[in-house]
Amino acid sequence: MKRYGISKKERIKKKREFEAVYSKGKVIISESGKFKANYLLLENQKQPLLKVAFAVSRKAGNAVWRNRIKRLLRESYRLNKQSLFEKVTENKVQVFVIFSPNNVNKIKFKKIYLRDVQPEVTMLLGKIKDKIK
């Protein structure tokens, strides 16, 4: 795992993995309700694993705005993933997480910055970390 990056092995790429997270996983919404994280926790695994994806609906805004949200989510995760990764390796679990905006769209937030997104993502990662036993 890259310490301050997101390698290809750390990304959810397969349709089957996305379907598993959306069907079997759980949803956590940030306290302000702006962002949500769908996550799937698989316990008692031989190989610890942390995979992540970032999804933004077309209804949220145009392509430029959606890509900006994804970049901000990705950067927020990248800066704060270390503590979750340590917990995953310590407990030998596999965690799949998909971050997406819940109540954020271009109409409500014409301009959005990293300072708006990062505390929300940090809080979501903390909640996921608390669920790992």
N, CA, C and O atoms as CSV, one atom per row, in Angstrom:
chain,resi,resn,atom,element,x,y,z
A,1,MET,N,N,0.839,-1.184,0.000
A,1,MET,CA,C,0.000,0.000,0.000
A,1,MET,C,C,0.877,1.237,0.000
A,1,MET,O,O,1.829,1.344,0.773
A,2,LYS,N,N,0.545,2.155,-0.867
A,2,LYS,CA,C,1.244,3.432,-0.856
A,2,LYS,C,C,0.825,4.202,0.379
A,2,LYS,O,O,-0.349,4.208,0.749
A,3,ARG,N,N,1.785,4.850,1.014
A,3,ARG,CA,C,1.447,5.583,2.232
A,3,ARG,C,C,0.588,6.809,1.944
A,3,ARG,O,O,-0.416,7.044,2.617
A,4,TYR,N,N,0.985,7.583,0.947
A,4,TYR,CA,C,0.226,8.790,0.621
A,4,TYR,C,C,-0.293,8.767,-0.808
A,4,TYR,O,O,-0.255,9.783,-1.503
A,5,GLY,N,N,-0.766,7.638,-1.236
A,5,GLY,CA,C,-1.344,7.528,-2.569
A,5,GLY,C,C,-2.415,6.470,-2.563
A,5,GLY,O,O,-2.652,5.815,-1.548
A,6,ILE,N,N,-3.057,6.303,-3.686
A,6,ILE,CA,C,-4.055,5.253,-3.819
A,6,ILE,C,C,-3.657,4.427,-5.033
A,6,ILE,O,O,-3.852,4.852,-6.172
A,7,SER,N,N,-3.101,3.247,-4.789
A,7,SER,CA,C,-2.644,2.407,-5.884
A,7,SER,C,C,-3.822,1.704,-6.546
A,7,SER,O,O,-4.943,1.746,-6.038
A,8,LYS,N,N,-3.568,1.068,-7.668
A,8,LYS,CA,C,-4.623,0.350,-8.388
A,8,LYS,C,C,-5.178,-0.793,-7.555
A,8,LYS,O,O,-6.361,-1.116,-7.663
A,9,LYS,N,N,-4.347,-1.409,-6.726
A,9,LYS,CA,C,-4.777,-2.530,-5.893
A,9,LYS,C,C,-5.707,-2.065,-4.773
A,9,LYS,O,O,-6.437,-2.869,-4.194
A,10,GLU,N,N,-5.679,-0.783,-4.474
A,10,GLU,CA,C,-6.507,-0.230,-3.404
A,10,GLU,C,C,-7.845,0.299,-3.909
A,10,GLU,O,O,-8.639,0.806,-3.117
A,11,ARG,N,N,-8.111,0.194,-5.198
A,11,ARG,CA,C,-9.346,0.732,-5.755
A,11,ARG,C,C,-10.332,-0.388,-6.076
A,11,ARG,O,O,-9.940,-1.476,-6.499
A,12,ILE,N,N,-11.591,-0.109,-5.872
A,12,ILE,CA,C,-12.639,-1.042,-6.280
A,12,ILE,C,C,-12.846,-0.833,-7.769
A,12,ILE,O,O,-13.220,0.257,-8.203
A,13,LYS,N,N,-12.603,-1.877,-8.553
A,13,LYS,CA,C,-12.716,-1.761,-9.997
A,13,LYS,C,C,-13.787,-2.677,-10.580
A,13,LYS,O,O,-14.429,-2.340,-11.575
A,14,LYS,N,N,-13.974,-3.826,-9.959
A,14,LYS,CA,C,-14.848,-4.845,-10.537
A,14,LYS,C,C,-16.313,-4.582,-10.212
A,14,LYS,O,O,-16.658,-4.150,-9.112
A,15,LYS,N,N,-17.157,-4.852,-11.188
A,15,LYS,CA,C,-18.598,-4.672,-11.025
A,15,LYS,C,C,-19.113,-5.530,-9.874
A,15,LYS,O,O,-19.992,-5.108,-9.122
A,16,ARG,N,N,-18.569,-6.723,-9.742
A,16,ARG,CA,C,-18.992,-7.657,-8.694
A,16,ARG,C,C,-18.706,-7.070,-7.306
A,16,ARG,O,O,-19.500,-7.261,-6.385
A,17,GLU,N,N,-17.587,-6.361,-7.145
A,17,GLU,CA,C,-17.258,-5.737,-5.863
A,17,GLU,C,C,-18.210,-4.579,-5.566
A,17,GLU,O,O,-18.657,-4.420,-4.430
A,18,PHE,N,N,-18.521,-3.770,-6.584
A,18,PHE,CA,C,-19.477,-2.676,-6.390
A,18,PHE,C,C,-20.838,-3.223,-5.972
A,18,PHE,O,O,-21.462,-2.710,-5.043
A,19,GLU,N,N,-21.293,-4.264,-6.664
A,19,GLU,CA,C,-22.590,-4.857,-6.339
A,19,GLU,C,C,-22.624,-5.416,-4.925
A,19,GLU,O,O,-23.630,-5.292,-4.227
A,20,ALA,N,N,-21.518,-6.033,-4.504
A,20,ALA,CA,C,-21.450,-6.593,-3.153
A,20,ALA,C,C,-21.561,-5.483,-2.103
A,20,ALA,O,O,-22.280,-5.629,-1.115
A,21,VAL,N,N,-20.858,-4.390,-2.318
A,21,VAL,CA,C,-20.896,-3.285,-1.356
A,21,VAL,C,C,-22.293,-2.688,-1.288
A,21,VAL,O,O,-22.799,-2.416,-0.199
A,22,TYR,N,N,-22.920,-2.481,-2.443
A,22,TYR,CA,C,-24.248,-1.865,-2.448
A,22,TYR,C,C,-25.330,-2.804,-1.926
A,22,TYR,O,O,-26.287,-2.345,-1.304
A,23,SER,N,N,-25.199,-4.112,-2.165
A,23,SER,CA,C,-26.256,-5.033,-1.731
A,23,SER,C,C,-26.055,-5.540,-0.301
A,23,SER,O,O,-27.010,-5.559,0.476
A,24,LYS,N,N,-24.844,-5.949,0.062
A,24,LYS,CA,C,-24.597,-6.539,1.378
A,24,LYS,C,C,-24.052,-5.543,2.394
A,24,LYS,O,O,-24.100,-5.789,3.599
A,25,GLY,N,N,-23.533,-4.418,1.906
A,25,GLY,CA,C,-22.882,-3.462,2.794
A,25,GLY,C,C,-23.839,-2.589,3.577
A,25,GLY,O,O,-25.059,-2.689,3.446
A,26,LYS,N,N,-23.251,-1.731,4.395
A,26,LYS,CA,C,-24.013,-0.803,5.233
A,26,LYS,C,C,-23.692,0.622,4.811
A,26,LYS,O,O,-22.688,0.878,4.145
A,27,VAL,N,N,-24.557,1.541,5.207
A,27,VAL,CA,C,-24.394,2.949,4.839
A,27,VAL,C,C,-24.172,3.781,6.093
A,27,VAL,O,O,-24.867,3.622,7.096
A,28,ILE,N,N,-23.183,4.674,6.014
A,28,ILE,CA,C,-22.942,5.650,7.081
A,28,ILE,C,C,-23.065,7.033,6.448
A,28,ILE,O,O,-22.489,7.294,5.392
A,29,ILE,N,N,-23.813,7.906,7.094
A,29,ILE,CA,C,-23.966,9.276,6.604
A,29,ILE,C,C,-23.273,10.207,7.589
A,29,ILE,O,O,-23.379,10.025,8.802
A,30,SER,N,N,-22.565,11.203,7.068
A,30,SER,CA,C,-21.859,12.142,7.936
A,30,SER,C,C,-22.859,12.940,8.766
A,30,SER,O,O,-24.042,13.012,8.433
A,31,GLU,N,N,-22.375,13.532,9.840
A,31,GLU,CA,C,-23.260,14.253,10.766
A,31,GLU,C,C,-24.009,15.396,10.105
A,31,GLU,O,O,-25.167,15.656,10.433
A,32,SER,N,N,-23.357,16.076,9.178
A,32,SER,CA,C,-24.037,17.174,8.489
A,32,SER,C,C,-24.942,16.668,7.370
A,32,SER,O,O,-25.754,17.425,6.837
A,33,GLY,N,N,-24.806,15.397,7.013
A,33,GLY,CA,C,-25.626,14.818,5.963
A,33,GLY,C,C,-25.129,15.099,4.562
A,33,GLY,O,O,-25.817,14.783,3.591
A,34,LYS,N,N,-23.947,15.686,4.433
A,34,LYS,CA,C,-23.433,16.038,3.115
A,34,LYS,C,C,-22.892,14.840,2.339
A,34,LYS,O,O,-23.086,14.752,1.127
A,35,PHE,N,N,-22.216,13.917,3.024
A,35,PHE,CA,C,-21.577,12.793,2.354
A,35,PHE,C,C,-21.974,11.482,3.003
A,35,PHE,O,O,-22.392,11.442,4.160
A,36,LYS,N,N,-21.835,10.408,2.238
A,36,LYS,CA,C,-22.123,9.083,2.782
A,36,LYS,C,C,-21.050,8.104,2.336
A,36,LYS,O,O,-20.342,8.333,1.355
A,37,ALA,N,N,-20.947,7.014,3.074
A,37,ALA,CA,C,-20.005,5.951,2.744
A,37,ALA,C,C,-20.742,4.630,2.833
A,37,ALA,O,O,-21.298,4.286,3.876
A,38,ASN,N,N,-20.745,3.892,1.735
A,38,ASN,CA,C,-21.247,2.522,1.738
A,38,ASN,C,C,-20.023,1.651,1.997
A,38,ASN,O,O,-19.000,1.798,1.328
A,39,TYR,N,N,-20.126,0.749,2.961
A,39,TYR,CA,C,-18.968,-0.082,3.250
A,39,TYR,C,C,-19.374,-1.522,3.494
A,39,TYR,O,O,-20.478,-1.804,3.960
A,40,LEU,N,N,-18.463,-2.429,3.172
A,40,LEU,CA,C,-18.646,-3.848,3.393
A,40,LEU,C,C,-17.453,-4.337,4.184
A,40,LEU,O,O,-16.305,-4.130,3.792
A,41,LEU,N,N,-17.733,-4.985,5.299
A,41,LEU,CA,C,-16.689,-5.450,6.210
A,41,LEU,C,C,-16.689,-6.972,6.213
A,41,LEU,O,O,-17.684,-7.594,6.588
A,42,LEU,N,N,-15.581,-7.573,5.797
A,42,LEU,CA,C,-15.440,-9.026,5.786
A,42,LEU,C,C,-14.414,-9.407,6.846
A,42,LEU,O,O,-13.238,-9.062,6.733
A,43,GLU,N,N,-14.862,-10.121,7.877
A,43,GLU,CA,C,-13.983,-10.470,8.993
A,43,GLU,C,C,-13.358,-11.839,8.802
A,43,GLU,O,O,-13.793,-12.614,7.950
A,44,ASN,N,N,-12.331,-12.140,9.599
A,44,ASN,CA,C,-11.617,-13.416,9.603
A,44,ASN,C,C,-11.065,-13.776,8.223
A,44,ASN,O,O,-11.302,-14.873,7.717
A,45,GLN,N,N,-10.337,-12.855,7.629
A,45,GLN,CA,C,-9.725,-13.072,6.322
A,45,GLN,C,C,-8.229,-13.321,6.488
A,45,GLN,O,O,-7.607,-12.808,7.418
A,46,LYS,N,N,-7.664,-14.101,5.591
A,46,LYS,CA,C,-6.218,-14.369,5.633
A,46,LYS,C,C,-5.430,-13.124,5.236
A,46,LYS,O,O,-4.404,-12.804,5.837
A,47,GLN,N,N,-5.921,-12.438,4.225
A,47,GLN,CA,C,-5.227,-11.272,3.679
A,47,GLN,C,C,-5.990,-10.001,4.038
A,47,GLN,O,O,-7.112,-9.821,3.565
A,48,PRO,N,N,-5.421,-9.108,4.861
A,48,PRO,CA,C,-6.110,-7.837,5.133
A,48,PRO,C,C,-6.140,-6.976,3.865
A,48,PRO,O,O,-5.183,-6.961,3.090
A,49,LEU,N,N,-7.239,-6.269,3.668
A,49,LEU,CA,C,-7.408,-5.523,2.431
A,49,LEU,C,C,-8.287,-4.304,2.682
A,49,LEU,O,O,-9.277,-4.381,3.408
A,50,LEU,N,N,-7.918,-3.190,2.080
A,50,LEU,CA,C,-8.713,-1.968,2.144
A,50,LEU,C,C,-8.854,-1.447,0.724
A,50,LEU,O,O,-7.870,-1.046,0.104
A,51,LYS,N,N,-10.078,-1.452,0.211
A,51,LYS,CA,C,-10.329,-0.960,-1.139
A,51,LYS,C,C,-11.350,0.152,-1.087
A,51,LYS,O,O,-12.240,0.153,-0.237
A,52,VAL,N,N,-11.217,1.102,-2.000
A,52,VAL,CA,C,-12.060,2.291,-1.956
A,52,VAL,C,C,-12.454,2.706,-3.373
A,52,VAL,O,O,-11.740,2.436,-4.339
A,53,ALA,N,N,-13.614,3.372,-3.474
A,53,ALA,CA,C,-14.076,3.956,-4.733
A,53,ALA,C,C,-14.821,5.248,-4.403
A,53,ALA,O,O,-15.226,5.484,-3.265
A,54,PHE,N,N,-14.986,6.066,-5.426
A,54,PHE,CA,C,-15.659,7.347,-5.264
A,54,PHE,C,C,-16.687,7.481,-6.377
A,54,PHE,O,O,-16.336,7.449,-7.556
A,55,ALA,N,N,-17.955,7.631,-6.009
A,55,ALA,CA,C,-19.032,7.664,-6.995
A,55,ALA,C,C,-19.878,8.918,-6.806
A,55,ALA,O,O,-20.248,9.277,-5.688
A,56,VAL,N,N,-20.173,9.575,-7.926
A,56,VAL,CA,C,-21.020,10.764,-7.890
A,56,VAL,C,C,-22.080,10.613,-8.981
A,56,VAL,O,O,-21.751,10.353,-10.138
A,57,SER,N,N,-23.332,10.773,-8.616
A,57,SER,CA,C,-24.443,10.620,-9.545
A,57,SER,C,C,-24.472,11.762,-10.556
A,57,SER,O,O,-24.029,12.874,-10.267
A,58,ARG,N,N,-24.994,11.476,-11.729
A,58,ARG,CA,C,-25.127,12.514,-12.755
A,58,ARG,C,C,-26.096,13.611,-12.331
A,58,ARG,O,O,-26.013,14.742,-12.810
A,59,LYS,N,N,-26.999,13.277,-11.447
A,59,LYS,CA,C,-27.978,14.265,-10.977
A,59,LYS,C,C,-27.333,15.354,-10.127
A,59,LYS,O,O,-27.923,16.415,-9.922
A,60,ALA,N,N,-26.121,15.094,-9.629
A,60,ALA,CA,C,-25.457,16.043,-8.737
A,60,ALA,C,C,-25.006,17.306,-9.450
A,60,ALA,O,O,-24.983,18.380,-8.849
A,61,GLY,N,N,-24.649,17.196,-10.715
A,61,GLY,CA,C,-24.170,18.375,-11.432
A,61,GLY,C,C,-23.505,17.978,-12.734
A,61,GLY,O,O,-23.529,16.811,-13.124
A,62,ASN,N,N,-22.914,18.950,-13.403
A,62,ASN,CA,C,-22.260,18.638,-14.672
A,62,ASN,C,C,-20.927,17.918,-14.431
A,62,ASN,O,O,-20.497,17.772,-13.287
A,63,ALA,N,N,-20.284,17.474,-15.499
A,63,ALA,CA,C,-19.095,16.632,-15.399
A,63,ALA,C,C,-17.955,17.336,-14.659
A,63,ALA,O,O,-17.243,16.707,-13.877
A,64,VAL,N,N,-17.785,18.613,-14.900
A,64,VAL,CA,C,-16.707,19.355,-14.239
A,64,VAL,C,C,-16.923,19.358,-12.732
A,64,VAL,O,O,-15.983,19.119,-11.974
A,65,TRP,N,N,-18.130,19.622,-12.294
A,65,TRP,CA,C,-18.440,19.664,-10.860
A,65,TRP,C,C,-18.317,18.276,-10.239
A,65,TRP,O,O,-17.762,18.144,-9.148
A,66,ARG,N,N,-18.826,17.229,-10.914
A,66,ARG,CA,C,-18.726,15.866,-10.393
A,66,ARG,C,C,-17.273,15.428,-10.249
A,66,ARG,O,O,-16.903,14.797,-9.259
A,67,ASN,N,N,-16.456,15.766,-11.236
A,67,ASN,CA,C,-15.041,15.395,-11.158
A,67,ASN,C,C,-14.343,16.131,-10.027
A,67,ASN,O,O,-13.461,15.566,-9.380
A,68,ARG,N,N,-14.714,17.363,-9.778
A,68,ARG,CA,C,-14.123,18.108,-8.665
A,68,ARG,C,C,-14.468,17.441,-7.330
A,68,ARG,O,O,-13.604,17.295,-6.466
A,69,ILE,N,N,-15.713,17.044,-7.166
A,69,ILE,CA,C,-16.125,16.366,-5.932
A,69,ILE,C,C,-15.320,15.082,-5.761
A,69,ILE,O,O,-14.844,14.788,-4.664
A,70,LYS,N,N,-15.166,14.319,-6.836
A,70,LYS,CA,C,-14.394,13.073,-6.744
A,70,LYS,C,C,-12.940,13.351,-6.375
A,70,LYS,O,O,-12.357,12.626,-5.569
A,71,ARG,N,N,-12.354,14.386,-6.952
A,71,ARG,CA,C,-10.969,14.740,-6.610
A,71,ARG,C,C,-10.843,15.131,-5.148
A,71,ARG,O,O,-9.891,14.735,-4.477
A,72,LEU,N,N,-11.803,15.908,-4.649
A,72,LEU,CA,C,-11.767,16.328,-3.250
A,72,LEU,C,C,-11.961,15.140,-2.309
A,72,LEU,O,O,-11.279,15.043,-1.289
A,73,LEU,N,N,-12.875,14.244,-2.638
A,73,LEU,CA,C,-13.081,13.042,-1.823
A,73,LEU,C,C,-11.824,12.179,-1.822
A,73,LEU,O,O,-11.403,11.677,-0.779
A,74,ARG,N,N,-11.231,12.013,-3.000
A,74,ARG,CA,C,-10.016,11.193,-3.127
A,74,ARG,C,C,-8.871,11.772,-2.300
A,74,ARG,O,O,-8.162,11.035,-1.614
A,75,GLU,N,N,-8.694,13.069,-2.366
A,75,GLU,CA,C,-7.618,13.720,-1.617
A,75,GLU,C,C,-7.868,13.628,-0.117
A,75,GLU,O,O,-6.934,13.383,0.645
A,76,SER,N,N,-9.090,13.816,0.313
A,76,SER,CA,C,-9.420,13.718,1.732
A,76,SER,C,C,-9.152,12.312,2.250
A,76,SER,O,O,-8.602,12.137,3.337
A,77,TYR,N,N,-9.541,11.315,1.468
A,77,TYR,CA,C,-9.287,9.921,1.857
A,77,TYR,C,C,-7.785,9.653,1.917
A,77,TYR,O,O,-7.289,9.054,2.872
A,78,ARG,N,N,-7.077,10.098,0.901
A,78,ARG,CA,C,-5.636,9.842,0.797
A,78,ARG,C,C,-4.885,10.388,2.015
A,78,ARG,O,O,-3.950,9.755,2.504
A,79,LEU,N,N,-5.291,11.546,2.496
A,79,LEU,CA,C,-4.616,12.165,3.630
A,79,LEU,C,C,-4.963,11.519,4.969
A,79,LEU,O,O,-4.223,11.680,5.939
A,80,ASN,N,N,-6.078,10.791,5.034
A,80,ASN,CA,C,-6.558,10.272,6.316
A,80,ASN,C,C,-6.699,8.756,6.373
A,80,ASN,O,O,-7.276,8.235,7.328
A,81,LYS,N,N,-6.192,8.039,5.383
A,81,LYS,CA,C,-6.428,6.598,5.324
A,81,LYS,C,C,-5.531,5.789,6.251
A,81,LYS,O,O,-5.846,4.633,6.533
A,82,GLN,N,N,-4.448,6.340,6.727
A,82,GLN,CA,C,-3.439,5.570,7.455
A,82,GLN,C,C,-3.996,4.899,8.715
A,82,GLN,O,O,-3.703,3.729,8.962
A,83,SER,N,N,-4.777,5.601,9.500
A,83,SER,CA,C,-5.293,5.020,10.743
A,83,SER,C,C,-6.259,3.870,10.468
A,83,SER,O,O,-6.253,2.873,11.191
A,84,LEU,N,N,-7.084,3.998,9.436
A,84,LEU,CA,C,-7.998,2.911,9.073
A,84,LEU,C,C,-7.211,1.713,8.560
A,84,LEU,O,O,-7.541,0.573,8.885
A,85,PHE,N,N,-6.182,1.954,7.769
A,85,PHE,CA,C,-5.376,0.857,7.234
A,85,PHE,C,C,-4.682,0.090,8.356
A,85,PHE,O,O,-4.604,-1.138,8.314
A,86,GLU,N,N,-4.183,0.805,9.352
A,86,GLU,CA,C,-3.537,0.139,10.489
A,86,GLU,C,C,-4.523,-0.760,11.228
A,86,GLU,O,O,-4.167,-1.870,11.625
A,87,LYS,N,N,-5.753,-0.296,11.417
A,87,LYS,CA,C,-6.785,-1.088,12.096
A,87,LYS,C,C,-7.161,-2.325,11.268
A,87,LYS,O,O,-7.399,-3.398,11.821
A,88,VAL,N,N,-7.210,-2.165,9.946
A,88,VAL,CA,C,-7.541,-3.282,9.052
A,88,VAL,C,C,-6.461,-4.356,9.116
A,88,VAL,O,O,-6.777,-5.542,9.220
A,89,THR,N,N,-5.200,-3.962,9.058
A,89,THR,CA,C,-4.117,-4.946,9.099
A,89,THR,C,C,-4.003,-5.591,10.477
A,89,THR,O,O,-3.683,-6.776,10.574
A,90,GLU,N,N,-4.254,-4.850,11.521
A,90,GLU,CA,C,-4.186,-5.364,12.889
A,90,GLU,C,C,-5.227,-6.455,13.127
A,90,GLU,O,O,-4.937,-7.461,13.775
A,91,ASN,N,N,-6.440,-6.258,12.604
A,91,ASN,CA,C,-7.541,-7.189,12.849
A,91,ASN,C,C,-7.769,-8.190,11.717
A,91,ASN,O,O,-8.671,-9.023,11.805
A,92,LYS,N,N,-6.970,-8.119,10.664
A,92,LYS,CA,C,-7.071,-9.025,9.512
A,92,LYS,C,C,-8.499,-9.094,8.966
A,92,LYS,O,O,-9.129,-10.151,8.948
A,93,VAL,N,N,-8.976,-7.955,8.531
A,93,VAL,CA,C,-10.291,-7.863,7.910
A,93,VAL,C,C,-10.144,-7.250,6.520
A,93,VAL,O,O,-9.121,-6.649,6.189
A,94,GLN,N,N,-11.181,-7.416,5.726
A,94,GLN,CA,C,-11.220,-6.773,4.422
A,94,GLN,C,C,-12.342,-5.742,4.448
A,94,GLN,O,O,-13.462,-6.033,4.870
A,95,VAL,N,N,-12.027,-4.541,3.993
A,95,VAL,CA,C,-12.996,-3.451,3.997
A,95,VAL,C,C,-13.071,-2.850,2.599
A,95,VAL,O,O,-12.055,-2.494,2.003
A,96,PHE,N,N,-14.296,-2.745,2.089
A,96,PHE,CA,C,-14.565,-2.105,0.808
A,96,PHE,C,C,-15.427,-0.881,1.100
A,96,PHE,O,O,-16.463,-0.997,1.754
A,97,VAL,N,N,-15.010,0.294,0.621
A,97,VAL,CA,C,-15.720,1.542,0.923
A,97,VAL,C,C,-15.989,2.305,-0.374
A,97,VAL,O,O,-15.111,2.429,-1.228
A,98,ILE,N,N,-17.210,2.813,-0.507
A,98,ILE,CA,C,-17.556,3.690,-1.630
A,98,ILE,C,C,-18.063,5.010,-1.044
A,98,ILE,O,O,-19.091,5.053,-0.369
A,99,PHE,N,N,-17.324,6.074,-1.315
A,99,PHE,CA,C,-17.703,7.411,-0.853
A,99,PHE,C,C,-18.525,8.100,-1.938
A,99,PHE,O,O,-18.230,7.978,-3.127
A,100,SER,N,N,-19.561,8.825,-1.513
A,100,SER,CA,C,-20.357,9.590,-2.466
A,100,SER,C,C,-21.050,10.739,-1.742
A,100,SER,O,O,-21.252,10.683,-0.529
A,101,PRO,N,N,-21.415,11.782,-2.489
A,101,PRO,CA,C,-22.157,12.877,-1.863
A,101,PRO,C,C,-23.584,12.434,-1.569
A,101,PRO,O,O,-24.184,11.690,-2.345
A,102,ASN,N,N,-24.112,12.884,-0.466
A,102,ASN,CA,C,-25.473,12.521,-0.083
A,102,ASN,C,C,-26.424,13.690,-0.311
A,102,ASN,O,O,-27.489,13.535,-0.909
A,103,ASN,N,N,-26.031,14.837,0.165
A,103,ASN,CA,C,-26.901,16.010,0.097
A,103,ASN,C,C,-26.147,17.178,-0.534
A,103,ASN,O,O,-26.441,18.341,-0.256
A,104,VAL,N,N,-25.177,16.859,-1.381
A,104,VAL,CA,C,-24.345,17.891,-2.001
A,104,VAL,C,C,-24.590,17.847,-3.502
A,104,VAL,O,O,-24.464,16.795,-4.128
A,105,ASN,N,N,-24.942,18.992,-4.077
A,105,ASN,CA,C,-25.071,19.070,-5.527
A,105,ASN,C,C,-24.669,20.461,-5.989
A,105,ASN,O,O,-24.418,21.352,-5.178
A,106,LYS,N,N,-24.612,20.632,-7.284
A,106,LYS,CA,C,-24.121,21.890,-7.838
A,106,LYS,C,C,-25.041,23.062,-7.524
A,106,LYS,O,O,-24.580,24.199,-7.421
A,107,ILE,N,N,-26.321,22.804,-7.372
A,107,ILE,CA,C,-27.271,23.883,-7.092
A,107,ILE,C,C,-27.037,24.453,-5.693
A,107,ILE,O,O,-27.027,25.670,-5.514
A,108,LYS,N,N,-26.848,23.578,-4.702
A,108,LYS,CA,C,-26.647,24.024,-3.319
A,108,LYS,C,C,-25.238,24.539,-3.068
A,108,LYS,O,O,-25.051,25.504,-2.328
A,109,PHE,N,N,-24.247,23.900,-3.680
A,109,PHE,CA,C,-22.838,24.238,-3.452
A,109,PHE,C,C,-22.169,24.518,-4.788
A,109,PHE,O,O,-21.571,23.624,-5.386
A,110,LYS,N,N,-22.266,25.743,-5.250
A,110,LYS,CA,C,-21.625,26.084,-6.524
A,110,LYS,C,C,-20.114,25.888,-6.445
A,110,LYS,O,O,-19.498,25.355,-7.367
A,111,LYS,N,N,-19.530,26.324,-5.337
A,111,LYS,CA,C,-18.093,26.137,-5.122
A,111,LYS,C,C,-17.920,25.318,-3.856
A,111,LYS,O,O,-18.533,25.604,-2.827
A,112,ILE,N,N,-17.087,24.305,-3.940
A,112,ILE,CA,C,-16.817,23.461,-2.778
A,112,ILE,C,C,-15.311,23.270,-2.684
A,112,ILE,O,O,-14.623,23.137,-3.696
A,113,TYR,N,N,-14.812,23.260,-1.460
A,113,TYR,CA,C,-13.381,23.226,-1.237
A,113,TYR,C,C,-12.996,22.043,-0.361
A,113,TYR,O,O,-13.848,21.403,0.255
A,114,LEU,N,N,-11.706,21.768,-0.317
A,114,LEU,CA,C,-11.186,20.661,0.479
A,114,LEU,C,C,-11.518,20.845,1.953
A,114,LEU,O,O,-11.779,19.867,2.653
A,115,ARG,N,N,-11.513,22.076,2.429
A,115,ARG,CA,C,-11.820,22.336,3.840
A,115,ARG,C,C,-13.268,21.976,4.188
A,115,ARG,O,O,-13.590,21.756,5.356
A,116,ASP,N,N,-14.140,21.916,3.178
A,116,ASP,CA,C,-15.523,21.513,3.397
A,116,ASP,C,C,-15.672,19.995,3.420
A,116,ASP,O,O,-16.532,19.463,4.122
A,117,VAL,N,N,-14.842,19.306,2.661
A,117,VAL,CA,C,-14.980,17.864,2.463
A,117,VAL,C,C,-14.164,17.060,3.474
A,117,VAL,O,O,-14.637,16.039,3.973
A,118,GLN,N,N,-12.959,17.503,3.777
A,118,GLN,CA,C,-12.037,16.702,4.585
A,118,GLN,C,C,-12.561,16.322,5.974
A,118,GLN,O,O,-12.416,15.161,6.356
A,119,PRO,N,N,-13.156,17.226,6.745
A,119,PRO,CA,C,-13.668,16.810,8.062
A,119,PRO,C,C,-14.762,15.744,7.961
A,119,PRO,O,O,-14.862,14.865,8.817
A,120,GLU,N,N,-15.570,15.830,6.920
A,120,GLU,CA,C,-16.643,14.860,6.727
A,120,GLU,C,C,-16.071,13.469,6.447
A,120,GLU,O,O,-16.515,12.480,7.029
A,121,VAL,N,N,-15.088,13.403,5.555
A,121,VAL,CA,C,-14.467,12.121,5.205
A,121,VAL,C,C,-13.726,11.545,6.403
A,121,VAL,O,O,-13.777,10.338,6.638
A,122,THR,N,N,-13.041,12.387,7.159
A,122,THR,CA,C,-12.341,11.937,8.355
A,122,THR,C,C,-13.317,11.338,9.356
A,122,THR,O,O,-13.029,10.313,9.974
A,123,MET,N,N,-14.465,11.972,9.515
A,123,MET,CA,C,-15.473,11.472,10.434
A,123,MET,C,C,-16.040,10.140,9.951
A,123,MET,O,O,-16.258,9.236,10.758
A,124,LEU,N,N,-16.282,10.005,8.651
A,124,LEU,CA,C,-16.782,8.749,8.095
A,124,LEU,C,C,-15.764,7.621,8.282
A,124,LEU,O,O,-16.133,6.498,8.625
A,125,LEU,N,N,-14.481,7.926,8.054
A,125,LEU,CA,C,-13.432,6.915,8.254
A,125,LEU,C,C,-13.359,6.496,9.720
A,125,LEU,O,O,-13.149,5.322,10.025
A,126,GLY,N,N,-13.533,7.449,10.615
A,126,GLY,CA,C,-13.532,7.129,12.043
A,126,GLY,C,C,-14.686,6.214,12.428
A,126,GLY,O,O,-14.518,5.299,13.234
A,127,LYS,N,N,-15.858,6.465,11.849
A,127,LYS,CA,C,-17.016,5.613,12.135
A,127,LYS,C,C,-16.790,4.195,11.614
A,127,LYS,O,O,-17.149,3.223,12.279
A,128,ILE,N,N,-16.199,4.076,10.435
A,128,ILE,CA,C,-15.909,2.748,9.873
A,128,ILE,C,C,-14.875,2.039,10.752
A,128,ILE,O,O,-14.981,0.839,11.008
A,129,LYS,N,N,-13.882,2.793,11.205
A,129,LYS,CA,C,-12.836,2.213,12.061
A,129,LYS,C,C,-13.427,1.690,13.363
A,129,LYS,O,O,-12.984,0.664,13.879
A,130,ASP,N,N,-14.419,2.386,13.894
A,130,ASP,CA,C,-15.060,1.959,15.137
A,130,ASP,C,C,-15.850,0.668,14.966
A,130,ASP,O,O,-16.039,-0.069,15.934
A,131,LYS,N,N,-16.315,0.382,13.750
A,131,LYS,CA,C,-17.089,-0.830,13.491
A,131,LYS,C,C,-16.206,-2.074,13.411
A,131,LYS,O,O,-16.702,-3.191,13.562
A,132,ILE,N,N,-14.898,-1.895,13.176
A,132,ILE,CA,C,-13.978,-3.027,13.077
A,132,ILE,C,C,-13.674,-3.527,14.485
A,132,ILE,O,O,-13.289,-2.755,15.364
A,133,LYS,N,N,-13.853,-4.827,14.683
A,133,LYS,CA,C,-13.616,-5.412,16.014
A,133,LYS,C,C,-12.265,-6.053,16.082
A,133,LYS,O,O,-11.891,-6.596,17.122
